[in-house]
Amino acid sequence: MDYQRRIDRVMSHIQTNLDGDLSLDVLAEVAAFSRFHFHRVYVRFAGETVAETVRRTRLNRAAVALAMSEMPLERVAAVSGYPNPQSFARAYRAGFGETPTDTRRARIIPPPMLPQRQGETAMYDVETRQEPGFSAAGLFHQGAYQQIGQSFERLIGQLIGAGMMGQLGDLIALYYDDPSSVPVNELRSHAGVILPDGAKLPEGLEPIVMQPGEVAVLTYKGPYTGLPTAWSYMYGEGLPRLGRDPKDAAPYERYLNSPMDTDPSELLTEVVVPLA
């Protein structure tokens, strides 16, 4: 249940398998976390994304190869994941403050690149509750999560057109992918609205079913721009303090009021993670 130990295990796996399969699914299995939640836990405890760890560790290995071996520069660039020596040289200089040629000539290994951890001081209450489960109607959103508001505008427009606005429950947003490893234009999410029991699925919307079960809930108050910090706290502090693991199910946000009639500082959003 020790989150830090599990992330340390992943980092050790990365270091010893730099030329192997380092996909999120594989690393999530190493950490014994659900693929839905692994990336958020990793960023909070490692201080960087998985992709950043892999890039940094490969560059550190490259520095050793340049200083301690005769491996050709083209080969060092290739095994470090760069398509050509030019792109490798730019990344190397940005990381170490010197060129690969400088390291080769000096035969001195530069100080290793370290993760750039950023402290977060926000504190939140995280509680658990039994969620009875619910049905929702959703509009699929593909693209940047920050632009899901556009899908909510379309969703609300469809509900108004169907004469159903005000008859349904809270709005929700479900997130399925890791934005640090999935291309922005391939990120998947749903903008949805909870349906009362017996309500008919509005035309043009997809059904969403959330199974009953225990969930961890963090109630965030403030503008939506602050939600990433709340998510980070949930995975870095909330779940570890609860001593619980997330379930293999999508986490979601539940909006308890609306920016249409509420000041941004008074907006209430539940950050919800299903528990195993």
Stockholm file with secondary structure:
# STOCKHOLM 1.0

chainA/1-276         MDYQRRIDRVMSHIQTNLDGDLSLDVLAEVAAFSRFHFHRVYVRFAGETVAETVRRTRLNRAAVALAMSEMPLERVAAVSGYPNPQSFARAYRAGFGETPTDTRRARIIPPPMLPQRQGETAMYDVETRQEPGFSAAGLFHQGAYQQIGQSFERLIGQLIGAGMMGQLGDLIALYYDDPSSVPVNELRSHAGVILPDGAKLPEGLEPIVMQPGEVAVLTYKGPYTGLPTAWSYMYGEGLPRLGRDPKDAAPYERYLNSPMDTDPSELLTEVVVPLA
#=GR chainA/1-276 SS CCHHHHHHHHHHHHHHCTTSCCCHHHHHHHHTCCTTTHHHHHHHHHSSCHHHHHHHHHHHHHHHHHHHCCCCHHHHHHHTTCSSHHHHHHHHHHHHSSCHHHHHHHTCCCCCCCCCCCCCCCCCCEEEEEECCEEEEEEEEESCGGGHHHHHHHHHHHHHHTTCTTSSCCEEEEECSCTTTSCGGGCEEEEEEEECTTCCCCTTCEEEEECCEEEEEEEEESCGGGHHHHHHHIIIIIHHHHTCCBCSSCCEEEESSCTTTSCGGGCEEEEEEEBC
#=GC SS_cons         CCHHHHHHHHHHHHHHCTTSCCCHHHHHHHHTCCTTTHHHHHHHHHSSCHHHHHHHHHHHHHHHHHHHCCCCHHHHHHHTTCSSHHHHHHHHHHHHSSCHHHHHHHTCCCCCCCCCCCCCCCCCCEEEEEECCEEEEEEEEESCGGGHHHHHHHHHHHHHHTTCTTSSCCEEEEECSCTTTSCGGGCEEEEEEEECTTCCCCTTCEEEEECCEEEEEEEEESCGGGHHHHHHHIIIIIHHHHTCCBCSSCCEEEESSCTTTSCGGGCEEEEEEEBC
//
